[in-house]
Amino acid sequence: ESCRVEHDALSVLIELLVHENYEVVMATTSCFEELYKCFGDMYTSLGNTVNSLKMLLKKESNELNGLKRYLKVNKEYLELTQKLLTDQLTKKEEIEKKEINKREKK
């Protein structure tokens, strides 16, 4: 009879331990599931941030390329304007020299 009581007590104790361990395992599993979800959300968020940065860099690159093209055209325009002004000045100087030569001949 004494063995039976000890056996029953041991059975109850084992049942409590199993139940407690089950609760601990379930709580731990739940925590890990939350952590996994949290890391998944963080990874997704990081991926979205990286994609946004890539798009922003591409946009900035396109804008810089557009600016480079504008500056190149503007430089060509300024060079052409400078050439035209230089040509006009040269012609004006030639005309003035001719007029001076005509006056001196008279």
VEXKOLLO-877398 format. One record per residue (C-alpha): residue number from 0; x, y, z. Coordinates in pm, 1 decimal, decimal comma, m for minus. Layout:
resi/u/v/w
NUM/X/Y/Z
...
REM end
This chain:
resi/u/v/w
0/0,0/0,0/0,0
1/285,6/234,3/81,1
2/435,6/167,1/m259,6
3/104,6/243,4/m423,6
4/79,5/583,4/m250,1
5/436,9/664,0/m348,7
6/362,5/549,4/m703,4
7/49,1/769,0/m719,9
8/238,3/1062,8/m574,4
9/517,1/1008,7/m824,5
10/263,5/986,7/m1108,2
11/104,0/1313,7/m999,4
12/447,6/1475,8/m970,4
13/545,1/1351,9/m1319,1
14/214,7/1477,5/m1458,0
15/273,9/1821,0/m1301,9
16/629,1/1833,8/m1435,4
17/514,8/1732,6/m1784,0
18/234,5/1988,8/m1768,8
19/470,7/2263,4/m1644,2
20/731,3/2172,6/m1904,5
21/463,0/2173,9/m2171,2
22/357,9/2525,8/m2064,3
23/721,5/2640,4/m2066,6
24/782,9/2482,4/m2407,1
25/465,6/2639,6/m2546,6
26/554,5/2981,4/m2404,6
27/908,5/2951,5/m2541,7
28/774,0/2839,9/m2879,5
29/535,7/3133,8/m2881,4
30/822,3/3373,2/m2802,4
31/1033,5/3226,2/m3081,8
32/740,9/3255,4/m3322,5
33/701,5/3623,3/m3229,4
34/1075,8/3680,9/m3267,5
35/1073,9/3506,3/m3605,3
36/780,2/3719,3/m3718,5
37/950,7/4031,8/m3587,3
38/1274,8/3948,6/m3769,7
39/1074,2/3866,4/m4081,1
40/902,4/4205,0/m4061,0
41/1237,4/4374,9/m4001,3
42/1390,7/4190,3/m4298,7
43/1097,5/4289,0/m4519,7
44/1119,6/4648,2/m4399,2
45/1494,5/4652,3/m4462,8
46/1436,4/4510,8/m4811,7
47/1178,4/4781,2/m4881,9
48/1420,1/5046,9/m4756,2
49/1698,4/4913,4/m4978,0
50/1463,7/4910,5/m5278,9
51/1353,9/5267,0/m5201,7
52/1717,4/5376,0/m5179,4
53/1793,8/5205,1/m5511,3
54/1503,3/5386,4/m5676,8
55/1613,9/5717,1/m5522,8
56/1972,2/5664,5/m5641,3
57/1847,6/5577,8/m5990,1
58/1634,6/5893,2/m5995,2
59/1929,9/6102,9/m5872,5
60/2152,1/5939,9/m6136,0
61/1898,3/6020,4/m6408,8
62/1875,8/6379,9/m6286,4
63/2255,5/6409,3/m6282,2
64/2276,0/6269,2/m6635,0
65/2013,9/6520,6/m6745,3
66/2211,2/6799,3/m6581,1
67/2531,0/6679,5/m6752,7
68/2354,9/6687,8/m7091,0
69/2219,6/7037,3/m7017,4
70/2564,7/7161,8/m6915,6
71/2722,9/7008,9/m7226,3
72/2468,2/7178,6/m7454,8
73/2507,3/7504,3/m7261,2
74/2887,0/7484,0/m7295,1
75/2856,4/7423,6/m7671,1
76/2617,7/7720,3/m7697,8
77/2858,4/7945,4/m7506,4
78/3152,5/7833,0/m7721,7
79/2954,5/7904,1/m8038,2
80/2846,8/8244,8/m7904,4
81/3208,1/8326,2/m7816,6
82/3320,3/8228,3/m8168,7
83/3049,1/8441,7/m8328,8
84/3141,0/8742,2/m8111,3
85/3509,9/8694,6/m8188,9
86/3430,8/8677,4/m8563,7
87/3217,9/8992,5/m8541,1
88/3490,4/9176,1/m8352,8
89/3748,5/9069,6/m8611,1
90/3525,0/9192,7/m8896,2
91/3464,5/9521,1/m8715,7
92/3838,6/9569,1/m8667,0
93/3900,4/9493,0/m9035,5
94/3634,9/9746,7/m9141,1
95/3785,2/10008,8/m8909,0
96/4133,7/9946,8/m9052,4
97/3999,3/9985,3/m9407,5
98/3829,5/10312,3/m9313,4
99/4151,4/10441,3/m9152,8
100/4349,2/10342,3/m9462,4
101/4094,7/10521,9/m9687,6
102/4120,0/10840,5/m9479,0
103/4498,2/10828,9/m9481,0
104/4503,3/10790,7/m9860,6
105/4291,4/11102,2/m9902,8
REM end
